[in-house]
Every structure is written in structure tokens, then in C-alpha cells.
Amino acid sequence: MASIKLPETLTQLPNYMFDGCSSLEMVEIPASVKTFGTNSAAHTRIFNGCTSLMDILVDENSTSFKDIDGVLFDKAGATLYAYPAGRDAETYVVPDGVTKIFHGAFQNAQHLKKVRFPSSLTEVGQYAFYGIVQGD
């Protein structure tokens, strides 16, 4: 399995960090990471092209992020940052309490055919579903 555990010295996941890493299956984000991409970019492409990515795991001591079953969220669970594109699930239910789906969050999730949104959702970022092949 191709995986990476990022160093404790890292404080930001910069734009394009894993762009094109098609064999990457799992990423472990340390508690030291405080930011995801840059606010000026509408589409961070941090995990763009990571078509084998199954899990994005976050150190439980993080004060900025968490994962819920391998999907990346802010610590409060209000923003969904990234859904791993390699998952073979056809349906994903966005948890209650999520108010924002970040730019490019579901990009290239080839197996998804249905996403269910909570009534709490108020914002969907640009390119949130970019590259998803439409189901039957």
C-alpha cells in the first residue's frame, strides 16, 4: 500500500501537494497542520489525481482538522475538505452539521453516483464535484 505519514513539522497542506499521485492510498496528517491550501485559490488540487486514495487520516490531537471514517473535515465537522477519490462507494451521506463543502472536495471521485446532503448545508465551493463521471 502506498501511504505517507506527514512530518510533525508541517503546518500547511499547500495547493497541489499531492497532485497526480495516482498510486497514493492513504495520507496521515499530523496535529501540527493548521491550514488546507490557500484561501485565494478556488480549487486547491491538493489531492487532484489521487485516484487510489482511500483514506485521509488526521492525528486525534489536531485542533484544526479531523477525519470521519477517512474523510477530511475541519475540527468542528462543519466543513468537508476532501473525500478520497479512490473509494468504491457509489453513495456518500454528508454528515449532519456540515455547512460547507470545500472547493474540489469530491473531485475525481469516479465511483460516486449519489451524494446526500444534510439540511445544514449552506455553501458548496467551486469545482466541488469536478471530474465526477455521471452515473447511469
KEZA-394350 format. One line per 2 residues: number of its first residue (from 1); for each residue x, z, y of N, C-alpha, C. Coordinates in pm, 1 decimal, decimal comma, always signed. Each point is the difference from the previous one (the first is absolute). Example, Ala and Ser with C-alpha at 12.3 -4.5 7.8 and 13.67 -1.06 7.14 Angstrom:
1> +1319,0 +780,0 -569,0 -89,0 +0,0 +119,0 +90,0 +0,0 +120,0 ~ -35,0 -72,0 +105,0 +82,0 +6,0 +119,0 -77,0 +73,0 +109,0
END
This chain:
1> +84,4 +0,0 -118,3 -84,4 +0,0 +118,3 +88,6 +0,0 +124,1 ~ -26,8 -89,7 +91,9 +73,3 -5,7 +126,0 -63,7 +97,4 +98,0
3> +73,8 +104,6 +33,7 -53,6 +100,0 +91,5 +109,6 +43,0 +96,6 ~ -43,2 +61,7 +109,2 +95,8 +49,5 +97,6 -48,6 +133,6 +54,1
5> +92,4 +94,1 +7,6 -25,9 +128,7 +64,3 +79,5 -2,5 +130,1 ~ -69,8 -1,5 +110,3 +65,3 -10,5 +129,8 +71,9 +130,1 +34,1
7> +109,7 -8,1 +75,9 +79,1 +119,3 +32,0 -70,3 +93,8 +97,7 ~ +33,6 +127,7 -11,8 -58,1 +103,8 +86,3 +39,4 -16,6 +147,3
9> +97,2 -82,3 +28,5 +44,6 -21,5 +138,2 -85,5 -103,5 +73,0 ~ -82,8 -72,1 -72,5 -83,5 -104,9 +58,6 -116,0 +60,3 +77,6
11> -23,9 -48,6 +122,2 -109,5 +53,4 +81,4 -109,2 -102,6 +28,1 ~ +27,5 -128,2 -27,5 -96,8 -105,6 +28,6 +4,0 -105,8 -109,8
13> -117,7 -57,4 -29,9 -7,2 -118,1 -84,3 -12,0 -117,1 +97,2 ~ +109,6 -72,9 +24,5 -4,3 -107,4 +99,9 -75,8 -122,6 -48,9
15> -46,5 -80,0 +93,4 -67,2 -125,2 -33,4 +88,8 -82,8 -93,3 ~ -61,7 -66,4 -95,6 +67,1 -89,0 -95,2 +93,6 +71,6 -98,0
17> -6,0 +130,4 -11,1 +95,0 +75,6 -80,7 +11,6 -51,2 -144,0 ~ -112,5 -24,0 -64,6 +1,9 -46,6 -138,7 -55,7 -141,7 -13,3
19> -9,2 -70,9 +108,9 -56,8 -135,0 +0,6 +66,7 -87,1 -106,4 ~ -81,0 -54,3 -90,7 +49,6 -90,3 -102,5 +57,0 +65,9 -124,3
21> -10,0 +131,3 -10,6 +51,7 +71,1 -118,9 -102,9 -10,4 -113,2 ~ -9,2 -116,9 -59,2 -106,0 -27,2 -97,2 +13,9 +76,0 -131,0
23> +115,7 +54,9 -32,2 +14,4 +75,0 -124,9 -13,2 +151,1 +19,6 ~ -14,5 +45,0 +123,9 -13,9 +142,4 +29,2 -133,4 +52,2 -51,9
25> +4,0 +105,4 -80,9 -121,5 +55,4 -59,6 -40,4 +135,3 +56,2 ~ +97,8 +77,2 +50,9 -31,7 +132,8 +50,2 +95,3 +39,0 +111,5
27> -54,4 +63,2 +104,3 +78,1 +50,2 +112,2 -31,2 +147,2 +16,7 ~ +104,4 +81,5 +17,8 -16,8 +142,4 +29,9 +45,2 +24,0 +143,4
29> -92,1 +48,3 +82,7 +27,1 +23,7 +141,5 +27,0 +148,6 +20,0 ~ +115,5 +33,8 +63,0 +33,4 +140,7 +21,2 -80,7 +61,9 +113,9
31> +0,7 +132,2 +5,8 -71,4 +73,9 +104,4 +55,3 -29,2 +139,0 ~ +123,9 -46,6 +8,6 +64,1 -25,9 +128,9 -58,7 -119,5 +75,4
33> -70,3 -89,7 -68,1 -56,7 -118,8 +65,8 -118,1 +40,8 +87,7 ~ +7,3 -40,7 +126,4 -103,1 +37,7 +98,2 -81,0 -118,4 +51,1
35> +55,8 -122,8 -10,2 -71,6 -115,8 +53,1 -1,2 -114,8 -99,8 ~ -105,1 -80,8 +10,5 -23,1 -114,9 -86,1 -3,8 -123,3 +88,2
37> +106,6 -77,5 -0,8 +5,3 -118,1 +84,9 +7,5 +36,5 +146,5 ~ -17,1 -102,3 +83,0 -2,2 +24,4 +143,8 -139,6 -27,6 +51,9
39> -40,1 +76,3 +97,3 -135,4 -13,1 +55,2 -21,9 -132,5 +70,1 ~ +108,1 -66,7 +42,5 -16,0 -124,8 +74,3 -30,5 -119,4 -90,0
41> +22,4 +14,5 -129,7 -22,4 -111,9 -92,1 -137,9 +11,6 -65,0 ~ -73,0 -109,1 +2,2 -133,1 +1,3 -59,7 +6,4 -4,5 -152,3
43> +111,1 -46,6 -51,9 +11,6 -16,9 -144,6 +141,1 +41,2 -38,3 ~ +16,1 +117,5 -57,6 +132,6 +56,2 -24,9 +76,7 -69,1 -111,7
45> -69,5 -55,6 -99,1 +61,0 -68,6 -114,0 +99,3 +87,0 -77,0 ~ -17,7 +130,8 +5,0 +91,5 +89,7 -69,9 -0,4 -27,8 -150,3
47> -116,8 -21,2 -56,7 -10,9 -25,7 -143,6 -44,7 -143,8 -29,4 ~ +11,5 -89,7 +96,5 -40,3 -139,1 -18,6 +79,8 -64,3 -114,1
49> -68,3 -65,1 -90,9 +66,3 -66,9 -110,8 +37,4 +90,8 -114,9 ~ -38,8 +125,5 +6,9 +28,2 +95,9 -108,0 -112,1 -9,7 -103,7
51> -6,2 -112,3 -66,3 -110,7 -30,7 -90,2 +1,7 +78,4 -130,7 ~ +105,4 +74,4 -26,5 +6,3 +85,4 -119,9 -18,9 +147,6 +33,9
53> -14,1 +31,6 +128,1 -8,5 +139,5 +43,5 -126,5 +67,2 -52,7 ~ +20,4 +108,8 -73,8 -111,7 +73,6 -60,4 -26,8 +133,5 +69,0
55> +105,7 +64,8 +50,5 -15,8 +133,2 +58,1 +90,6 +19,7 +120,5 ~ -56,8 +61,8 +103,3 +74,6 +46,1 +115,8 -19,0 +151,2 -0,2
57> +104,5 +72,1 -35,0 -8,6 +144,9 -14,0 +66,0 +67,8 +118,8 ~ -57,9 +112,7 +43,8 +50,2 +72,6 +115,7 +32,0 +143,2 -40,8
59> +115,2 +48,2 +45,5 +37,9 +140,0 -23,2 -112,1 +90,5 +50,7 ~ -38,7 +95,4 -81,0 -112,9 +88,3 +36,3 +28,8 +85,8 +122,3
61> +125,1 +11,6 +40,8 +35,8 +78,3 +119,1 -6,5 -80,4 +129,1 ~ -37,7 -126,0 -8,8 -10,3 -83,3 +119,3 -108,3 +53,1 +93,4
63> +29,7 -0,3 +129,3 -99,4 +40,4 +99,9 -66,2 -121,1 +64,8 ~ +45,8 -120,9 -37,5 -52,2 -122,5 +61,5 -82,4 -86,0 -94,3
65> +34,6 -0,8 -128,3 -64,0 -88,8 -96,1 -33,7 +72,0 -129,7 ~ -85,9 -65,0 -77,3 -29,4 +45,0 -135,5 -41,8 -122,3 -79,6
67> +2,5 +15,6 -130,2 -57,0 -105,6 -82,4 -119,2 +58,1 -73,5 ~ -97,4 -83,8 -18,8 -115,1 +34,4 -82,9 +1,7 -101,2 -112,3
69> +35,3 +47,7 -117,7 +12,1 -87,1 -117,6 +88,8 -121,3 +26,6 ~ +112,3 +21,7 +70,9 +96,1 -107,0 +22,7 -30,3 -93,0 +115,2
71> -102,5 +30,9 +78,7 -34,9 -78,3 +119,1 +43,1 +82,2 +121,9 ~ +63,5 -64,6 +98,4 +57,7 +69,5 +114,4 -100,6 +24,3 +112,2
73> -8,8 +128,4 +42,1 -88,5 +43,6 +108,4 +78,1 +86,6 +97,6 ~ -56,7 +20,6 +119,4 +56,5 +101,7 +87,3 -34,9 +135,5 -59,9
75> +64,8 +104,5 +46,7 -15,9 +133,0 -60,0 -144,9 +48,4 +1,3 ~ -75,0 -35,0 +104,7 -139,6 +42,9 +11,3 -93,7 -79,9 -90,4
77> +48,3 -112,1 -51,0 -85,0 -84,6 -83,9 -95,0 -86,7 +81,0 ~ +26,3 -13,4 +129,7 -88,0 -78,7 +87,3 +41,8 -146,2 +10,6
79> +128,6 -28,6 -21,8 +50,2 -137,5 +7,5 +56,9 -41,5 -134,3 ~ -49,4 -111,4 -51,7 +55,7 -59,1 -121,1 +105,7 -98,3 +45,6
81> +127,1 +28,8 -32,4 +111,1 -83,3 +44,1 +31,2 -114,8 -94,7 ~ +3,3 +26,3 -131,4 +41,8 -105,8 -91,6 -56,0 +21,7 -139,6
83> -61,1 -105,1 -51,8 -48,2 -5,8 -137,4 +99,8 -85,1 -78,6 ~ +53,2 +51,1 -112,0 +98,7 -76,9 -76,5 -57,8 -131,1 -55,0
85> +61,1 -111,3 +37,2 -51,4 -132,7 -33,1 +7,3 -35,1 -148,0 ~ +80,3 +70,6 -77,1 +16,0 -32,1 -141,1 -104,0 +60,1 -92,6
87> -84,3 +82,9 +53,6 -101,8 +64,3 -84,6 -96,6 -103,2 -56,2 ~ -44,3 +24,5 -124,2 -88,7 -97,7 -63,5 -148,1 +34,6 +12,6
89> -31,8 +104,6 +74,0 -139,8 +37,5 +21,0 -71,8 -107,7 +80,4 ~ -123,1 -28,3 -36,8 -79,4 -99,0 +73,7 -81,6 +63,8 +111,7
91> -16,4 +133,4 -7,9 -79,0 +72,7 +100,0 +79,3 +119,4 +50,1 ~ -8,6 +23,8 +129,0 +59,6 +120,8 +57,8 -102,5 +63,6 +91,4
93> -16,8 +130,7 -13,4 -92,6 +75,5 +84,4 +83,9 +77,3 +101,4 ~ -12,3 -35,8 +125,9 +70,8 +69,9 +106,3 -61,7 +139,7 +10,7
95> +82,9 +103,9 -2,1 -54,1 +136,8 +0,9 -80,4 +34,2 +125,3 ~ -96,6 +87,3 -17,4 -76,2 +53,3 +113,0 +97,2 +65,6 +97,9
97> -27,9 -12,8 +127,1 +84,2 +59,4 +102,5 +98,8 -97,2 +61,2 ~ +23,7 -113,6 -65,9 +88,6 -101,0 +56,8 -72,2 -65,4 +117,8
99> +66,3 +0,3 +115,3 -57,9 -61,9 +119,7 +68,8 -131,2 +35,3 ~ +123,4 -18,5 -51,5 +76,1 -120,4 +36,2 +71,9 -56,6 -121,9
101> -7,7 -132,2 -12,1 +81,8 -72,9 -96,7 +105,9 -71,2 +82,6 ~ +125,5 +33,2 -26,5 +111,8 -47,6 +79,7 +23,1 -150,2 -16,4
103> +71,5 -57,9 +95,7 +36,1 -141,6 -2,3 +66,0 -36,6 -133,0 ~ -51,9 -100,2 -66,9 +61,7 -48,6 -123,1 -9,4 +93,3 -119,0
105> -87,3 +99,1 +3,9 -4,8 +103,6 -104,4 -22,3 -54,7 -141,0 ~ -81,2 -100,8 -14,0 -31,3 -56,3 -132,0 +62,9 -138,1 -21,0
107> +98,3 -35,4 +81,8 +56,7 -134,8 -5,2 +48,2 -37,1 -139,7 ~ -39,1 -118,1 -41,9 +43,3 -59,1 -127,1 -40,2 +78,1 -124,7
109> -101,8 +82,7 +7,7 -50,4 +71,1 -118,3 -82,3 -100,0 -81,7 ~ +69,1 -71,5 -84,8 -56,6 -116,8 -68,3 -114,7 +30,0 -95,8
111> -8,3 +119,3 -53,7 -103,3 +28,4 -99,3 -128,2 +57,0 +60,9 ~ +6,0 +45,5 +122,4 -118,0 +59,7 +63,0 -108,9 -103,9 +24,8
113> -117,9 +34,0 -41,8 -115,7 -85,5 +27,1 -103,6 +73,3 +84,3 ~ +9,8 +134,3 -2,8 -99,3 +78,3 +72,9 +65,6 +125,7 +56,2
115> -24,9 +26,9 +128,7 +44,4 +122,4 +64,2 -123,2 +65,9 +57,8 ~ -19,6 +125,3 -34,0 -115,8 +75,3 +52,5 +47,3 +91,0 +111,8
117> -69,8 -6,5 +111,0 +38,6 +74,5 +119,2 -89,2 +122,3 +19,8 ~ +57,0 +109,8 +51,4 -80,6 +118,5 +29,6 -71,8 -17,3 +134,0
119> -102,5 +78,0 +20,6 -73,2 -5,8 +127,1 +85,2 +51,6 +115,6 ~ +108,6 +69,0 -29,3 +89,3 +52,6 +103,9 +89,4 -107,5 +62,3
121> +11,2 -117,7 -62,2 +90,5 -105,2 +46,6 -44,3 -55,9 +135,3 ~ +93,0 -1,7 +96,5 -29,8 -52,2 +133,4 +93,9 -111,0 +44,1
123> +113,6 -17,8 -70,8 +98,0 -98,4 +45,1 +72,0 -63,6 -119,1 ~ +15,2 -132,2 +7,7 +76,5 -75,0 -99,1 +104,5 -79,9 +76,7
125> +126,8 +21,1 -33,7 +110,6 -65,1 +68,7 +11,6 -147,7 -33,2 ~ +74,0 -70,6 +83,4 +22,6 -142,3 -20,5 +69,5 -23,3 -133,7
127> -33,6 -110,0 -61,5 +60,6 -42,2 -126,2 -18,0 +101,7 -112,3 ~ -97,3 +87,6 +11,4 -19,3 +105,4 -100,1 -18,6 -56,2 -140,5
129> -61,8 -116,1 -10,1 -26,6 -59,9 -131,3 +67,8 -136,3 -14,3 ~ +105,8 -20,7 +72,7 +73,3 -126,5 -1,3 +52,0 -31,4 -140,5
131> -21,5 -122,7 -44,2 +56,8 -45,7 -126,3 -77,0 +37,4 -123,2 ~ -116,0 +61,8 +15,2 -79,7 +34,8 -116,7 -76,8 -123,7 -44,8
133> +11,1 -30,9 -126,6 -71,3 -112,8 -57,0 -143,5 +42,3 -22,7 ~ -92,7 -79,1 +47,6 -141,7 +33,5 -13,7 -41,2 -7,5 -145,0
135> -77,0 +101,5 -43,1 -49,6 +6,0 -138,1 -107,1 -102,9 -28,1 ~ -43,9 -3,4 -125,9 -104,0 -94,6 -42,7 -130,9 +23,4 +69,9
END
